[in-house]
Amino acid sequence: MATLSAPKYRARLAELKSDSVPWNPTLCGVIRSGRGYNLTDEEIRRDIEQNTPARITDARLKEIDRAFATCGAAPIPTPKDSQDARIPAQVLVPDPKPRATKVKPNFIPSKLEQFARRCDGFDFADLKARSPIRPHTRTPASFLHALYRPGEKVIVFDIFESQGAGTLTRGADLEPYDATILDYLRKPHLGKGAWFLANPVDGKTIFLDRLKTEKKPDGRTCRAEENLTAFRYLVLESDKADPLLWIAALVQLPLKIAAVYSSGGKSIHALVRVDARDKAHFVEIKESLAPLLVTLGADDGAMTAVRLTRLPQCYRAEKDRWQELYFLNPNPTETPIHQLPTQP
C-alpha cells in the first residue's frame, strides 16, 4: 500500500472489499481521501487495484477511470521547504489551511445533450422493454411490495405537507397480500397525485424541538430523519431537463436504479439504491454523485434521505396525467439500463 500512516484512507480502501458498500461512490471517496494525504493518482490507482476483491476486468478499469474523471484533476502538492521535498508524499501532513469553498454544480443543458447523444433514440418504450418486472402489471401497493423488505414500513401521502395518508407494512415474501390496498390513492380526492417516503420508517410518532412551529407547537412527526430505519434509496428527479434527454442519460449511468417513473407532469423520477450505512455515509455518497448528476439535470435539493417522491400508478388530476411506471427492478446492479436485455 502506498501510504504509511493514513487510517482514513486505509478504511476507505477496505470498503472496496465489502459487498454491502456501493462500488462507484466508494471509489470517489478513496480518491479524495488519498489526495488528502498527498498521494499521487498513480499510487491511489495501484492501491485500488490491489484492494479490489474480484479480478480487474476491462469494465472495472473503465469504472476507475470514470471515478478519477468525476473527481477532477489531482492537485499538485507544493512542499513547504527543501526538507519536506525529501519526505515521501505519503507521510506528508495535509496543509491545515482552510479549504476553498466548494463550487456548487449547476445544470448545463449542453452537457446533457452531449451525454444523451450516446444513447440517441432511447425512449420510454425501450425503458419499459428492459424492465425485469412488467410496469403495467403493478398497482401502487405491489410496486412498493417489490422494493421493500418484510416488516418494513412505508408512508404514503395524498397531501405533500401532511404526516401521511397511511403506512404500508410489507409482508413476508411468500405471504399473500392485498395488491389493491392502496388503490384509494389511485385517484386522490384533492387531485394533486400521491407520494411515498423513499426510505422505510419505524412507524412511530416522535416530538422534535427543531420542528416546532406555530401550527405544530409540539414538533410532532413520523417522517423525520430520526424515523428512518434504512438509508437505502436516493431519489433523482429533474424539472429542468427534457424528459427524453434525461431518460437517455439515466440509462447510461452505472447506478443501481430500482425504478423509473413520471411525476404526472414534466419530471421523471428515478429511485437509486445506495445502501448507505447511516446518514453520514448517505451524504458522502450523494456528494460523490452530485457533481455529475446535477450537471446532467438532477435536482440537488431532492437528493436527501427524507424525500417524498411520486407514487407510480396514481392519477394526478391537476395535470390530467398518470404517474406512470416505466421501469422496476427490485435487485438492480450497476449495469447501465440500456445494456440490459429486452424482456420477452
Rosetta blueprint (number, residue, H / E / L):
1 M L
2 A L
3 T L
4 L L
5 S L
6 A L
7 P H
8 K H
9 Y H
10 R H
11 A H
12 R H
13 L H
14 A H
15 E H
16 L L
17 K L
18 S L
19 D L
20 S L
21 V L
22 P L
23 W H
24 N H
25 P H
26 T H
27 L H
28 C H
29 G H
30 V H
31 I H
32 R H
33 S H
34 G H
35 R H
36 G H
37 Y L
38 N L
39 L L
40 T L
41 D H
42 E H
43 E H
44 I H
45 R H
46 R H
47 D H
48 I H
49 E H
50 Q H
51 N L
52 T L
53 P L
54 A L
55 R L
56 I L
57 T L
58 D H
59 A H
60 R H
61 L H
62 K H
63 E H
64 I H
65 D H
66 R H
67 A H
68 F H
69 A H
70 T H
71 C L
72 G L
73 A L
74 A L
75 P L
76 I L
77 P L
78 T L
79 P L
80 K L
81 D L
82 S H
83 Q H
84 D H
85 A H
86 R L
87 I L
88 P L
89 A H
90 Q H
91 V H
92 L L
93 V L
94 P L
95 D L
96 P L
97 K L
98 P L
99 R L
100 A L
101 T L
102 K L
103 V L
104 K L
105 P L
106 N L
107 F L
108 I L
109 P H
110 S H
111 K H
112 L H
113 E H
114 Q H
115 F H
116 A H
117 R H
118 R H
119 C H
120 D L
121 G L
122 F L
123 D L
124 F H
125 A H
126 D H
127 L H
128 K H
129 A H
130 R L
131 S L
132 P L
133 I L
134 R L
135 P H
136 H H
137 T H
138 R L
139 T L
140 P H
141 A H
142 S H
143 F H
144 L H
145 H H
146 A H
147 L H
148 Y L
149 R L
150 P L
151 G L
152 E L
153 K E
154 V E
155 I E
156 V E
157 F E
158 D L
159 I L
160 F L
161 E L
162 S L
163 Q L
164 G L
165 A L
166 G E
167 T E
168 L E
169 T E
170 R L
171 G L
172 A L
173 D L
174 L L
175 E L
176 P L
177 Y L
178 D L
179 A L
180 T L
181 I L
182 L L
183 D H
184 Y H
185 L H
186 R L
187 K L
188 P L
189 H L
190 L L
191 G L
192 K L
193 G L
194 A L
195 W E
196 F E
197 L E
198 A L
199 N L
200 P L
201 V E
202 D L
203 G L
204 K L
205 T L
206 I E
207 F E
208 L L
209 D H
210 R H
211 L H
212 K L
213 T L
214 E L
215 K L
216 K L
217 P L
218 D L
219 G L
220 R E
221 T E
222 C L
223 R L
224 A L
225 E H
226 E H
227 N H
228 L E
229 T L
230 A L
231 F E
232 R E
233 Y E
234 L E
235 V E
236 L E
237 E E
238 S E
239 D L
240 K L
241 A L
242 D L
243 P H
244 L H
245 L H
246 W H
247 I H
248 A H
249 A H
250 L H
251 V L
252 Q L
253 L L
254 P L
255 L L
256 K L
257 I E
258 A E
259 A E
260 V E
261 Y E
262 S E
263 S L
264 G L
265 G L
266 K L
267 S L
268 I E
269 H E
270 A E
271 L E
272 V E
273 R E
274 V E
275 D E
276 A E
277 R L
278 D L
279 K H
280 A H
281 H H
282 F H
283 V H
284 E H
285 I H
286 K H
287 E H
288 S H
289 L H
290 A H
291 P H
292 L H
293 L H
294 V H
295 T H
296 L H
297 G L
298 A L
299 D L
300 D H
301 G H
302 A H
303 M L
304 T L
305 A L
306 V L
307 R L
308 L E
309 T E
310 R E
311 L L
312 P L
313 Q L
314 C E
315 Y E
316 R E
317 A L
318 E L
319 K L
320 D L
321 R E
322 W E
323 Q E
324 E L
325 L E
326 Y E
327 F E
328 L E
329 N L
330 P L
331 N L
332 P L
333 T L
334 E L
335 T L
336 P L
337 I H
338 H H
339 Q H
340 L L
341 P L
342 T L
343 Q L
344 P L
